[in-house]
Amino acid sequence: MQSKKANRLAKEKSPYLLQHAYNPVDWHPWGAEAFEKARLENKPIFLSVGYSTCHWCHVMEHESFESAEIAGVLNQWFVPIKVDREERPDVDQIYMTAVQAMTGQGGWPLSAWLTPDLKPFYGGTYFPPRSAFGRPGFKEILTRVHEVWEQQHEKVLQQGEQLQAMLKESAAAGDASGGLSEEFLGGCYDQFCAMYDAEHGGFSGAPKFPRPVQFNFLLRYWARTGEARALEMTKHTLREMALGGMYDQIGGGFARYSVDERWHVPHFEKMLYDNAQLLVSYCEAWQITREPFFAEVVRDIVRYVQRDMTHKDGAFYSAEDADSEGVEGKFYCWTAAELRAALGDDEVKFVGEYFGCEEAGNWEDPTGHGPKNANVLFVARTFEQMAKLFKTTPDAARARIEAAKKKLFEVRSKRIRPHLDDKILTSWNGQIIGALARASQALDEPQYLAAAARAAEFILAQLYDPQKKTLLRRWRDGEAKVEGFLDDYAFFIAGLLELFEASQEPKWLDRAVELAETMVARFHDTEGGGFWFTPPGQSDIIARLKDDYDGAEPSGNSIAIADLQRLAQLTDTPRYNEVAAKSLAAFTLRFRQTPVAVPQMLCAMDTALSKHRQIVIAGAPDAADTRAMLRAVRERFLPNTVLLLADGGARQAALAKRLKFVAAIKPLDGKATAYVCENYACQAPTTDVAKLKQMLDAVQKP
């Protein structure tokens, strides 16, 4: 039972902190009040970090933080602090790094014990309330940590000092001796080939995470080298993911990861950043292959995001939980009886064959937290196989499945939905803004562009200071809070640049330049290269780190470098390329040792090693021939290329202030004209769309 008395977290806006606002634990938010209490009472801090859609965070709350007994121990011996990792990724990054160094593993909930001056000395992740199966219980650990704090105080302080020194040393480590080299790209490709699961797709065994940075690298490597396997590994993995249970076959959108190697059984939470990145991956797969399957997935993801993840004023929410009614996956799964009730006896056999359903269920959650006799829906048969099995045609089979999906969606819509984390994060909105702008170009969908623009306007209105040219990180329920981190600047700049290219509106480029100047001033390490994650002068962190790992999200460094490379092309500012090159060089050691850890940064290296291409279309924006030429460019996969429109009016004049060569570009004979340029030197212009397509196909084909 939860305490009826609110603790300090009740005054916070974070959905995760509010979930703990009625725990009997005397929680503090991260801040000076808690730090001062720890110093005055000479107590260690117990730091618990998680997020509102984290399943095991919910489990630990129910088992331990709602326990009056355990709360009593925490309150007596420690100063408990609760942190939302999505609101304060800097705090999470520091103590996750420390816990991984201490234990060799990490994850959420993150549990760490700190000295009053915030230095970590012990930690772990989820702990059960009592010791069992060789795993220490949380109460026993609290008792032991208290005893060590009291009896071995100096040793504990020394451990904290050592871990802080390790954090600072890891941030400073670097090797800029290697420079740029195609060898690093080849090394990354070779490692992905060795890791590849040829049967199911993906680059690991279970659990399998959709890591779109892998696809970003492989598709650019294919474009550079013509290595067919790079494209095939990407296509196969994307197809298997979208046919599996990790993809919501009824409502669209991808879950966080698959717990098995077949993409069959998901961990059911949905994250905005996963779906934003995968939107781009499926767009690029469609641009290269023209396979309608990939375009269908793009449209499905957009429908999901617009339907379930969009604030009334246009920005995008953060995540949806895996749990509903206290059960993981209950919203998404179906028993055989539920399918019969929704579809009727005539259709349930057909639909069950297609989605791999069984009377007793097709999966069982080994943790015991999932629904009983449940079916996860995945595509078990093709429409051709269904047609042969049921003596019909593939088109008729498709129509039956589409009709059944609509019925199931209507029934599911009446269920109790999972918790929605409705905070709005600048960095994650930057990702979905960029993805929607890309999709609008690839599929010629103007409403996607309109949605991206609305979200960008929201961020600029609510989380941007036009006087200081700075960003805040989080908005929720009318409150904007937390000074922006590198990720917020890098991802939002990237989104603005995609918006500019899709709309050709100069205002988006203007804002991107302003924010890039702020990003370089606040985060760039002028001595060692690369970018710090945190802004200067933060008093509540013990180390300033540089993140380079391209994991579930690309690192801020990878995106910041790419932003500057692109801005150098769009503004002819050599300084941006100089900062980008120095930053790439700072991570040479990583390129040599573990290139698969930094595939997005290697995309930036690919850009640095490539000729810079500009495609300029001269013509009236609304003219049919101009639109046809723009469409020819936008529907193709053309990495390291920027698209510009010379409209003969205010847009061209604004662009020419930054790129002087654009001023002289004009239509020929009153017709829309395409100029394909490399490093600002242009080929002979053409007014023939067919000729432009030939030129672009020659560029796209490796």
DRENKOLGU-497504 format. One record per residue (C-alpha): residue number from 1; x, y, z. Coordinates in steps of 0.02 Angstrom, whole numbers, plus 50000, padded with zeros to 5 digits. Layout:
<NUM <X Y Z>>
...
***
This chain:
<1 <50000 50000 50000>>
<2 <50060 50175 49961>>
<3 <50069 50306 50097>>
<4 <49928 50434 50085>>
<5 <50051 50569 50132>>
<6 <50138 50654 49986>>
<7 <50327 50672 49988>>
<8 <50429 50809 49905>>
<9 <50410 50733 49733>>
<10 <50226 50787 49728>>
<11 <50286 50962 49681>>
<12 <50382 50899 49528>>
<13 <50322 50890 49347>>
<14 <50416 50734 49293>>
<15 <50293 50589 49267>>
<16 <50423 50471 49340>>
<17 <50447 50572 49498>>
<18 <50260 50593 49517>>
<19 <50239 50404 49511>>
<20 <50339 50400 49674>>
<21 <50257 50550 49756>>
<22 <50158 50444 49881>>
<23 <50292 50317 49926>>
<24 <50333 50310 50112>>
<25 <50514 50340 50061>>
<26 <50565 50518 50103>>
<27 <50617 50555 49924>>
<28 <50705 50714 49874>>
<29 <50724 50777 49696>>
<30 <50903 50802 49638>>
<31 <50956 50970 49710>>
<32 <51038 51076 49843>>
<33 <50914 51035 49981>>
<34 <50955 50849 49976>>
<35 <51143 50879 49961>>
<36 <51142 50996 50111>>
<37 <51043 50871 50216>>
<38 <51169 50735 50176>>
<39 <51314 50848 50226>>
<40 <51234 50910 50386>>
<41 <51183 50736 50444>>
<42 <51338 50650 50371>>
<43 <51232 50521 50283>>
<44 <51263 50439 50115>>
<45 <51143 50475 49974>>
<46 <51041 50334 49899>>
<47 <51014 50381 49717>>
<48 <50878 50293 49617>>
<49 <50870 50333 49431>>
<50 <50736 50274 49311>>
<51 <50598 50332 49195>>
<52 <50411 50323 49195>>
<53 <50389 50182 49068>>
<54 <50524 50070 49144>>
<55 <50450 49899 49190>>
<56 <50580 49849 49319>>
<57 <50570 50022 49397>>
<58 <50386 49986 49429>>
<59 <50431 49816 49502>>
<60 <50561 49887 49622>>
<61 <50441 50024 49675>>
<62 <50304 49900 49716>>
<63 <50420 49778 49805>>
<64 <50532 49900 49900>>
<65 <50485 50084 49889>>
<66 <50304 50052 49938>>
<67 <50363 49947 50086>>
<68 <50351 50040 50251>>
<69 <50486 49928 50322>>
<70 <50613 49962 50185>>
<71 <50564 50146 50179>>
<72 <50602 50158 50364>>
<73 <50778 50092 50336>>
<74 <50808 50209 50189>>
<75 <50743 50361 50283>>
<76 <50842 50324 50440>>
<77 <51013 50290 50365>>
<78 <51014 50379 50196>>
<79 <50956 50532 50103>>
<80 <50851 50457 49961>>
<81 <50852 50549 49794>>
<82 <50746 50504 49643>>
<83 <50800 50558 49467>>
<84 <50711 50545 49299>>
<85 <50850 50492 49180>>
<86 <50759 50571 49033>>
<87 <50749 50739 49122>>
<88 <50927 50732 49191>>
<89 <51027 50622 49072>>
<90 <51187 50702 49137>>
<91 <51159 50632 49312>>
<92 <51112 50463 49241>>
<93 <51265 50460 49127>>
<94 <51388 50495 49268>>
<95 <51322 50366 49391>>
<96 <51283 50235 49259>>
<97 <51464 50246 49203>>
<98 <51521 50226 49383>>
<99 <51406 50077 49417>>
<100 <51461 49992 49257>>
<101 <51642 50016 49311>>
<102 <51603 49940 49481>>
<103 <51492 49795 49427>>
<104 <51520 49768 49241>>
<105 <51337 49798 49200>>
<106 <51205 49933 49201>>
<107 <51021 49965 49171>>
<108 <50868 50039 49252>>
<109 <50820 50060 49388>>
<110 <50994 50122 49428>>
<111 <51037 50112 49613>>
<112 <51191 50204 49674>>
<113 <51258 50259 49843>>
<114 <51351 50424 49850>>
<115 <51450 50522 49977>>
<116 <51372 50689 50029>>
<117 <51484 50774 49900>>
<118 <51406 50664 49764>>
<119 <51548 50541 49735>>
<120 <51487 50362 49702>>
<121 <51555 50218 49805>>
<122 <51433 50073 49776>>
<123 <51294 50030 49655>>
<124 <51190 49911 49554>>
<125 <51026 49904 49461>>
<126 <50867 49813 49515>>
<127 <50873 49729 49684>>
<128 <50736 49613 49750>>
<129 <50671 49657 49923>>
<130 <50744 49500 50003>>
<131 <50893 49390 49961>>
<132 <50847 49246 49847>>
<133 <50929 49132 49718>>
<134 <51101 49197 49761>>
<135 <51050 49378 49730>>
<136 <51067 49497 49877>>
<137 <50907 49579 49939>>
<138 <50884 49766 49946>>
<139 <50859 49774 50135>>
<140 <51016 49672 50165>>
<141 <51115 49784 50048>>
<142 <51052 49940 50137>>
<143 <51108 49866 50303>>
<144 <51279 49819 50237>>
<145 <51308 49989 50154>>
<146 <51262 50076 50317>>
<147 <51384 49967 50414>>
<148 <51525 50002 50292>>
<149 <51487 50188 50297>>
<150 <51498 50188 50486>>
<151 <51643 50067 50509>>
<152 <51752 50097 50356>>
<153 <51716 50279 50324>>
<154 <51886 50330 50258>>
<155 <51891 50182 50139>>
<156 <51721 50231 50070>>
<157 <51778 50410 50041>>
<158 <51934 50347 49954>>
<159 <51829 50235 49841>>
<160 <51724 50387 49793>>
<161 <51880 50488 49753>>
<162 <51947 50349 49643>>
<163 <51785 50332 49546>>
<164 <51775 50519 49518>>
<165 <51954 50519 49454>>
<166 <51911 50374 49338>>
<167 <51763 50471 49267>>
<168 <51869 50625 49233>>
<169 <52009 50521 49157>>
<170 <51890 50428 49040>>
<171 <51820 50594 48978>>
<172 <51994 50662 48942>>
<173 <52058 50504 48855>>
<174 <52083 50519 48669>>
<175 <52200 50488 48523>>
<176 <52197 50612 48380>>
<177 <52344 50537 48287>>
<178 <52249 50439 48156>>
<179 <52149 50570 48064>>
<180 <52021 50517 47933>>
<181 <52033 50347 47852>>
<182 <51922 50232 47747>>
<183 <52006 50092 47845>>
<184 <51895 50133 47994>>
<185 <51739 50119 47888>>
<186 <51793 49950 47823>>
<187 <51834 49890 47998>>
<188 <51660 49934 48059>>
<189 <51580 49846 47910>>
<190 <51683 49689 47940>>
<191 <51631 49683 48122>>
<192 <51447 49701 48077>>
<193 <51465 49558 47953>>
<194 <51540 49449 48089>>
<195 <51400 49493 48212>>
<196 <51256 49471 48089>>
<197 <51115 49346 48121>>
<198 <51086 49282 47945>>
<199 <50928 49188 47994>>
<200 <50830 49319 48091>>
<201 <50921 49480 48052>>
<202 <51000 49594 48180>>
<203 <51174 49597 48253>>
<204 <51159 49501 48416>>
<205 <51069 49359 48501>>
<206 <50927 49387 48623>>
<207 <50880 49516 48677>>
<208 <50881 49612 48513>>
<209 <50872 49800 48507>>
<210 <50824 49901 48353>>
<211 <50983 50004 48340>>
<212 <50951 50115 48188>>
<213 <51127 50189 48191>>
<214 <51183 50021 48121>>
<215 <51070 50042 47970>>
<216 <51126 50222 47947>>
<217 <51305 50165 47932>>
<218 <51273 50011 47825>>
<219 <51169 50105 47696>>
<220 <51302 50239 47679>>
<221 <51436 50106 47667>>
<222 <51337 50025 47527>>
<223 <51322 50194 47440>>
<224 <51510 50220 47455>>
<225 <51573 50046 47408>>
<226 <51434 49951 47322>>
<227 <51449 49809 47449>>
<228 <51284 49720 47418>>
<229 <51288 49631 47585>>
<230 <51279 49797 47679>>
<231 <51113 49832 47594>>
<232 <51049 49654 47612>>
<233 <51086 49646 47799>>
<234 <50990 49808 47822>>
<235 <50841 49757 47714>>
<236 <50827 49586 47796>>
<237 <50836 49655 47973>>
<238 <50709 49793 47939>>
<239 <50590 49669 47858>>
<240 <50604 49542 47999>>
<241 <50577 49676 48131>>
<242 <50421 49741 48047>>
<243 <50348 49566 48026>>
<244 <50383 49521 48207>>
<245 <50290 49548 48368>>
<246 <50406 49691 48413>>
<247 <50307 49791 48286>>
<248 <50129 49832 48338>>
<249 <50036 49742 48199>>
<250 <49871 49823 48247>>
<251 <49914 50002 48293>>
<252 <50085 50033 48216>>
<253 <50247 50085 48298>>
<254 <50393 49985 48369>>
<255 <50419 49925 48546>>
<256 <50583 49955 48637>>
<257 <50663 49786 48600>>
<258 <50633 49600 48572>>
<259 <50668 49482 48716>>
<260 <50700 49339 48594>>
<261 <50810 49320 48441>>
<262 <50663 49311 48317>>
<263 <50590 49485 48351>>
<264 <50436 49389 48411>>
<265 <50409 49440 48593>>
<266 <50435 49625 48631>>
<267 <50468 49721 48787>>
<268 <50309 49817 48754>>
<269 <50355 49997 48797>>
<270 <50363 50117 48650>>
<271 <50489 50259 48643>>
<272 <50477 50414 48534>>
<273 <50662 50408 48490>>
<274 <50654 50228 48427>>
<275 <50509 50265 48313>>
<276 <50587 50427 48251>>
<277 <50748 50341 48202>>
<278 <50662 50191 48125>>
<279 <50553 50307 48024>>
<280 <50712 50367 47939>>
<281 <50779 50190 47916>>
<282 <50622 50131 47828>>
<283 <50619 50291 47723>>
<284 <50795 50259 47664>>
<285 <50759 50076 47629>>
<286 <50612 50131 47521>>
<287 <50716 50263 47431>>
<288 <50845 50132 47384>>
<289 <50732 49983 47344>>
<290 <50563 50060 47300>>
<291 <50484 49911 47389>>
<292 <50309 49963 47444>>
<293 <50328 49863 47606>>
<294 <50450 49991 47675>>
<295 <50340 50139 47629>>
<296 <50192 50054 47716>>
<297 <50291 50042 47877>>
<298 <50338 50226 47863>>
<299 <50156 50277 47848>>
<300 <50107 50160 47991>>
<301 <50237 50236 48108>>
<302 <50180 50412 48067>>
<303 <49998 50365 48098>>
<304 <50045 50295 48268>>
<305 <50148 50446 48319>>
<306 <50017 50571 48262>>
<307 <49875 50475 48342>>
<308 <49949 50425 48509>>
<309 <50105 50530 48542>>
<310 <50057 50708 48492>>
<311 <50017 50854 48607>>
<312 <49870 50962 48555>>
<313 <49991 51103 48510>>
<314 <50097 50994 48398>>
<315 <50247 50935 48499>>
<316 <50275 50751 48536>>
<317 <50266 50651 48697>>
<318 <50407 50540 48758>>
<319 <50348 50361 48782>>
<320 <50212 50234 48819>>
<321 <50228 50105 48957>>
<322 <50240 49917 48933>>
<323 <50116 49889 49075>>
<324 <49931 49918 49089>>
<325 <49827 49864 49239>>
<326 <49991 49809 49317>>
<327 <50025 49679 49181>>
<328 <50158 49694 49048>>
<329 <50089 49680 48872>>
<330 <49906 49663 48924>>
<331 <49851 49803 48808>>
<332 <49934 49723 48656>>
<333 <49908 49536 48679>>
<334 <49757 49427 48635>>
<335 <49691 49264 48704>>
<336 <49603 49147 48583>>
<337 <49438 49188 48668>>
<338 <49466 49375 48644>>
<339 <49502 49349 48460>>
<340 <49344 49247 48438>>
<341 <49240 49379 48526>>
<342 <49314 49517 48416>>
<343 <49311 49428 48248>>
<344 <49186 49287 48256>>
<345 <49214 49102 48224>>
<346 <49225 49121 48035>>
<347 <49372 49241 48036>>
<348 <49469 49188 48189>>
<349 <49549 49036 48108>>
<350 <49607 49138 47957>>
<351 <49674 49280 48063>>
<352 <49752 49161 48188>>
<353 <49850 49074 48051>>
<354 <49913 49240 47984>>
<355 <49965 49307 48155>>
<356 <50035 49145 48225>>
<357 <49906 49129 48364>>
<358 <49877 48973 48467>>
<359 <49736 48918 48581>>
<360 <49852 48910 48732>>
<361 <49947 49067 48680>>
<362 <50109 49082 48582>>
<363 <50219 49147 48721>>
<364 <50238 49144 48909>>
<365 <50325 49282 49003>>
<366 <50464 49197 49103>>
<367 <50458 49336 49233>>
<368 <50277 49296 49271>>
<369 <50225 49478 49241>>
<370 <50141 49449 49073>>
<371 <49961 49401 49034>>
<372 <49910 49217 49036>>
<373 <49873 49114 48878>>
<374 <49920 49265 48776>>
<375 <49962 49283 48593>>
<376 <50084 49411 48528>>
<377 <50032 49453 48351>>
<378 <50167 49431 48219>>
<379 <50160 49392 48033>>
<380 <50177 49203 48026>>
<381 <50128 49181 47842>>
<382 <50137 49285 47684>>
<383 <49979 49331 47589>>
<384 <50033 49208 47455>>
<385 <50045 49069 47584>>
<386 <49877 49118 47656>>
<387 <49800 49115 47483>>
<388 <49864 48939 47451>>
<389 <49810 48876 47623>>
<390 <49633 48948 47612>>
<391 <49609 48931 47423>>
<392 <49592 49117 47387>>
<393 <49698 49253 47307>>
<394 <49837 49354 47389>>
<395 <49738 49515 47364>>
<396 <49585 49438 47445>>
<397 <49691 49376 47590>>
<398 <49763 49549 47615>>
<399 <49589 49626 47615>>
<400 <49528 49503 47747>>
<401 <49677 49539 47859>>
<402 <49658 49728 47840>>
<403 <49473 49715 47886>>
<404 <49516 49607 48037>>
<405 <49650 49729 48094>>
<406 <49522 49869 48094>>
<407 <49404 49766 48202>>
<408 <49544 49719 48323>>
<409 <49600 49901 48333>>
<410 <49423 49956 48380>>
<411 <49410 49823 48515>>
<412 <49584 49861 48581>>
<413 <49545 50046 48588>>
<414 <49418 50010 48724>>
<415 <49549 49931 48837>>
<416 <49638 50024 48976>>
<417 <49789 50102 48892>>
<418 <49967 50095 48956>>
<419 <50033 50248 49048>>
<420 <50086 50390 48933>>
<421 <50242 50488 48979>>
<422 <50181 50656 48916>>
<423 <50334 50762 48947>>
<424 <50407 50846 48793>>
<425 <50595 50834 48771>>
<426 <50689 50948 48653>>
<427 <50812 50814 48595>>
<428 <50680 50682 48557>>
<429 <50569 50809 48471>>
<430 <50719 50857 48365>>
<431 <50732 50676 48309>>
<432 <50548 50657 48261>>
<433 <50546 50830 48178>>
<434 <50691 50777 48067>>
<435 <50613 50607 48033>>
<436 <50444 50681 47982>>
<437 <50531 50807 47869>>
<438 <50629 50665 47787>>
<439 <50471 50561 47766>>
<440 <50380 50709 47691>>
<441 <50512 50719 47556>>
<442 <50532 50534 47523>>
<443 <50344 50497 47510>>
<444 <50286 50668 47450>>
<445 <50172 50692 47601>>
<446 <50151 50878 47640>>
<447 <50055 50844 47801>>
<448 <50210 50760 47874>>
<449 <50305 50921 47843>>
<450 <50166 51023 47923>>
<451 <50174 50912 48078>>
<452 <50363 50933 48089>>
<453 <50347 51122 48073>>
<454 <50214 51132 48211>>
<455 <50327 51037 48330>>
<456 <50476 51149 48289>>
<457 <50371 51304 48320>>
<458 <50320 51231 48489>>
<459 <50501 51203 48540>>
<460 <50551 51377 48484>>
<461 <50403 51454 48577>>
<462 <50417 51356 48739>>
<463 <50597 51296 48758>>
<464 <50704 51424 48665>>
<465 <50768 51591 48728>>
<466 <50785 51703 48573>>
<467 <50890 51830 48668>>
<468 <51020 51708 48735>>
<469 <51000 51586 48589>>
<470 <50988 51442 48714>>
<471 <50876 51291 48738>>
<472 <50793 51210 48887>>
<473 <50770 51022 48889>>
<474 <50598 50980 48956>>
<475 <50421 51051 48947>>
<476 <50272 50979 49037>>
<477 <50108 51050 49097>>
<478 <50160 51229 49060>>
<479 <50332 51218 49141>>
<480 <50495 51226 49044>>
<481 <50644 51167 49145>>
<482 <50823 51102 49142>>
<483 <50962 51187 49046>>
<484 <50987 51103 48877>>
<485 <51121 50972 48854>>
<486 <51225 50934 48699>>
<487 <51092 50810 48638>>
<488 <50957 50944 48644>>
<489 <51057 51062 48534>>
<490 <51125 50930 48415>>
<491 <50961 50840 48383>>
<492 <50856 50997 48370>>
<493 <50981 51077 48249>>
<494 <50974 50917 48145>>
<495 <50784 50927 48144>>
<496 <50789 51109 48090>>
<497 <50908 51068 47947>>
<498 <50791 50931 47886>>
<499 <50647 51055 47898>>
<500 <50744 51181 47796>>
<501 <50784 51057 47659>>
<502 <50604 50994 47651>>
<503 <50524 51168 47653>>
<504 <50666 51281 47588>>
<505 <50608 51408 47717>>
<506 <50760 51514 47768>>
<507 <50697 51538 47947>>
<508 <50738 51357 47991>>
<509 <50916 51377 47929>>
<510 <50933 51541 48024>>
<511 <50881 51458 48188>>
<512 <50997 51311 48155>>
<513 <51146 51429 48130>>
<514 <51105 51525 48290>>
<515 <51094 51365 48391>>
<516 <51252 51293 48312>>
<517 <51349 51446 48369>>
<518 <51282 51420 48545>>
<519 <51321 51234 48539>>
<520 <51501 51262 48488>>
<521 <51525 51400 48618>>
<522 <51450 51300 48762>>
<523 <51501 51121 48728>>
<524 <51653 51110 48612>>
<525 <51816 51059 48693>>
<526 <51935 51181 48610>>
<527 <52087 51089 48677>>
<528 <52049 50905 48653>>
<529 <51913 50911 48521>>
<530 <51740 50836 48534>>
<531 <51594 50902 48634>>
<532 <51554 50893 48820>>
<533 <51382 50827 48862>>
<534 <51344 50960 48992>>
<535 <51350 51149 48981>>
<536 <51489 51242 49073>>
<537 <51475 51292 49254>>
<538 <51358 51155 49318>>
<539 <51382 51142 49506>>
<540 <51282 50982 49537>>
<541 <51388 50859 49438>>
<542 <51558 50788 49483>>
<543 <51628 50765 49306>>
<544 <51600 50832 49132>>
<545 <51591 50686 49011>>
<546 <51602 50664 48823>>
<547 <51483 50532 48757>>
<548 <51529 50445 48596>>
<549 <51429 50283 48604>>
<550 <51298 50268 48468>>
<551 <51176 50156 48558>>
<552 <50987 50161 48563>>
<553 <51011 50342 48514>>
<554 <51158 50417 48420>>
<555 <51280 50509 48531>>
<556 <51269 50697 48542>>
<557 <51447 50705 48475>>
<558 <51401 50608 48318>>
<559 <51253 50719 48279>>
<560 <51342 50882 48325>>
<561 <51483 50839 48205>>
<562 <51359 50797 48066>>
<563 <51265 50960 48099>>
<564 <51423 51062 48075>>
<565 <51470 50968 47917>>
<566 <51299 51003 47843>>
<567 <51300 51184 47897>>
<568 <51471 51206 47816>>
<569 <51391 51154 47651>>
<570 <51237 51263 47675>>
<571 <51329 51419 47732>>
<572 <51505 51401 47658>>
<573 <51581 51421 47831>>
<574 <51750 51329 47839>>
<575 <51758 51349 48028>>
<576 <51617 51225 48048>>
<577 <51714 51093 47953>>
<578 <51868 51131 48056>>
<579 <51776 51102 48221>>
<580 <51697 50944 48149>>
<581 <51864 50876 48090>>
<582 <51949 50909 48256>>
<583 <51805 50826 48347>>
<584 <51813 50672 48236>>
<585 <51999 50657 48268>>
<586 <51968 50656 48456>>
<587 <51886 50485 48442>>
<588 <52018 50398 48336>>
<589 <52054 50270 48472>>
<590 <51872 50216 48471>>
<591 <51875 50200 48280>>
<592 <52024 50084 48294>>
<593 <51967 49976 48439>>
<594 <51777 49962 48431>>
<595 <51709 50045 48274>>
<596 <51539 49957 48293>>
<597 <51513 50062 48449>>
<598 <51515 50223 48346>>
<599 <51429 50187 48179>>
<600 <51341 50356 48175>>
<601 <51505 50446 48202>>
<602 <51578 50344 48060>>
<603 <51437 50413 47952>>
<604 <51511 50584 47990>>
<605 <51681 50516 47940>>
<606 <51605 50454 47777>>
<607 <51543 50632 47748>>
<608 <51715 50703 47784>>
<609 <51793 50583 47659>>
<610 <51664 50618 47523>>
<611 <51641 50754 47394>>
<612 <51509 50878 47449>>
<613 <51363 50881 47328>>
<614 <51235 51019 47306>>
<615 <51082 51002 47196>>
<616 <51000 51168 47155>>
<617 <50830 51177 47071>>
<618 <50792 51346 46994>>
<619 <50609 51383 46967>>
<620 <50446 51445 47040>>
<621 <50407 51341 47196>>
<622 <50227 51300 47146>>
<623 <50260 51266 46962>>
<624 <50230 51087 46905>>
<625 <50401 51070 46824>>
<626 <50489 51133 46982>>
<627 <50392 51011 47089>>
<628 <50434 50868 46971>>
<629 <50619 50906 46985>>
<630 <50613 50921 47173>>
<631 <50520 50757 47181>>
<632 <50652 50671 47074>>
<633 <50785 50721 47201>>
<634 <50685 50689 47358>>
<635 <50631 50512 47317>>
<636 <50812 50454 47300>>
<637 <50941 50405 47431>>
<638 <51079 50534 47410>>
<639 <51191 50543 47564>>
<640 <51310 50689 47581>>
<641 <51197 50794 47470>>
<642 <51103 50955 47506>>
<643 <50953 51011 47405>>
<644 <50923 51196 47373>>
<645 <50786 51293 47286>>
<646 <50826 51451 47189>>
<647 <50654 51529 47177>>
<648 <50706 51696 47103>>
<649 <50636 51786 47254>>
<650 <50662 51813 47440>>
<651 <50714 51634 47477>>
<652 <50852 51636 47347>>
<653 <50911 51807 47406>>
<654 <50921 51745 47586>>
<655 <51015 51588 47533>>
<656 <51135 51687 47423>>
<657 <51191 51787 47575>>
<658 <51265 51625 47641>>
<659 <51307 51536 47476>>
<660 <51362 51665 47348>>
<661 <51361 51544 47200>>
<662 <51172 51526 47218>>
<663 <51143 51707 47166>>
<664 <51186 51672 46984>>
<665 <51079 51515 46966>>
<666 <50924 51544 46860>>
<667 <50797 51446 46758>>
<668 <50838 51421 46575>>
<669 <50711 51470 46442>>
<670 <50579 51498 46576>>
<671 <50585 51315 46629>>
<672 <50632 51239 46796>>
<673 <50816 51196 46788>>
<674 <50923 51076 46888>>
<675 <51105 51108 46931>>
<676 <51202 50961 47004>>
<677 <51359 51029 47088>>
<678 <51507 50959 47184>>
<679 <51603 51073 47299>>
<680 <51508 51221 47221>>
<681 <51562 51176 47042>>
<682 <51410 51131 46938>>
<683 <51382 51014 46791>>
<684 <51289 51076 46637>>
<685 <51113 51121 46692>>
<686 <50962 51028 46627>>
<687 <50778 51070 46606>>
<688 <50735 50888 46569>>
<689 <50669 50790 46718>>
<690 <50712 50625 46634>>
<691 <50892 50684 46611>>
<692 <50899 50739 46794>>
<693 <50838 50567 46848>>
<694 <50976 50486 46744>>
<695 <51105 50598 46827>>
<696 <51039 50558 47000>>
<697 <51029 50372 46967>>
<698 <51211 50377 46916>>
<699 <51249 50463 47082>>
<700 <51142 50343 47186>>
<701 <51207 50182 47108>>
<702 <51372 50136 47190>>
***
